[in-house]
Amino acid sequence: MPDMWPTIEGLVNRLEQHSELPREQQLLVQLLKIQEETGEVAEAVIGALGQNPRKGMSHTWQDVEAEVCDVIVTGMVALLRLNPEAPSVLARHLARISARDLPATNQP
């Protein structure tokens, strides 16, 4: 799996150069962005199932996958903006989840 963190760092740098808001507000907006992207996942699922009578089958499951990817990237950007040690933070958190939820024989 490729190291995605350099790309995430580039996105963080771009966002921070773009915004003139104080840092705390930048972080707040970034965290709200996760919710926005999650809403787009919901919209895509509804569209893939054709459950909006006005729009019908407006999305595909590939659209849903793309929106889920946007949520993941947005979360990674938020984590790195919160903590420059984001790769280690995420690795430790994933290790805790693995220890809690995966049998010892299935852990990487």
C-alpha positions in Angstrom: 0.0 0.0 0.0 1.5 3.4 -1.0 2.3 6.0 1.7 -0.6 8.4 1.4 0.7 10.9 4.0 2.8 13.0 1.6 -0.3 13.7 -0.5 -2.3 14.4 2.7 0.4 16.8 3.8 0.3 18.6 0.4 -3.5 19.0 0.8 -3.0 20.4 4.3 -0.4 22.9 3.1 -2.7 24.0 0.3 -5.7 24.5 2.6 -3.6 26.4 5.2 -2.2 28.7 2.5 -5.7 29.4 1.1 -7.4 30.3 4.4 -7.1 33.6 6.2 -9.1 32.4 9.2 -7.5 32.0 12.6 -6.1 28.5 13.1 -8.9 27.4 15.5 -11.5 28.4 12.9 -9.6 26.6 10.2 -9.7 23.4 12.3 -13.4 23.8 13.0 -14.2 24.2 9.3 -12.0 21.2 8.6 -13.9 19.1 11.1 -17.2 20.3 9.7 -16.0 19.2 6.2 -16.0 15.6 7.4 -19.8 16.0 8.1 -20.3 17.5 4.7 -18.5 14.6 3.0 -20.5 12.1 5.1 -23.7 13.7 3.8 -22.5 13.2 0.3 -22.1 9.5 1.0 -25.7 9.4 2.2 -26.9 11.2 -0.9 -25.0 8.8 -3.1 -26.4 5.7 -1.3 -30.0 7.1 -1.6 -29.3 7.8 -5.3 -27.8 4.3 -5.9 -30.9 2.8 -4.4 -33.2 5.1 -6.4 -35.0 6.3 -3.2 -35.4 9.9 -4.1 -38.6 10.1 -6.1 -37.5 13.4 -7.7 -34.1 12.1 -8.8 -34.5 8.3 -9.3 -31.4 6.3 -9.9 -29.0 9.3 -9.7 -25.9 7.6 -8.5 -23.9 4.3 -8.8 -22.2 2.3 -6.2 -18.9 3.6 -7.7 -20.1 7.0 -6.8 -20.7 5.8 -3.2 -17.1 4.4 -3.2 -15.7 7.7 -4.4 -17.7 9.6 -1.7 -16.4 7.2 1.0 -12.9 7.8 -0.2 -13.6 11.6 0.1 -14.6 11.0 3.8 -11.4 9.0 4.4 -9.2 11.7 2.8 -11.0 14.5 4.6 -10.6 12.7 7.9 -6.9 12.2 7.3 -6.5 15.9 6.4 -8.3 16.8 9.6 -6.1 14.5 11.7 -2.9 15.9 10.3 -4.2 19.5 10.8 -4.9 18.6 14.4 -1.6 16.8 15.1 1.6 16.7 13.0 2.2 13.2 14.3 -1.0 12.0 12.5 0.6 8.9 10.9 1.7 7.6 14.3 -1.6 8.6 15.9 -3.6 6.7 13.3 -1.3 3.7 13.5 -1.6 3.5 17.3 -5.4 3.8 17.0 -5.6 1.1 14.4 -3.5 -1.2 16.6 -5.9 -0.7 19.5 -8.8 -1.5 17.2 -7.0 -4.5 15.9 -6.2 -5.8 19.4 -9.8 -5.2 20.5 -11.6 -6.6 17.5 -9.5 -9.1 15.7 -8.5 -12.5 17.0 -4.7 -12.8 17.6 -4.4 -15.3 14.7 -5.8 -12.8 12.2 -3.8 -9.7 13.2 -1.2 -8.5 10.6 
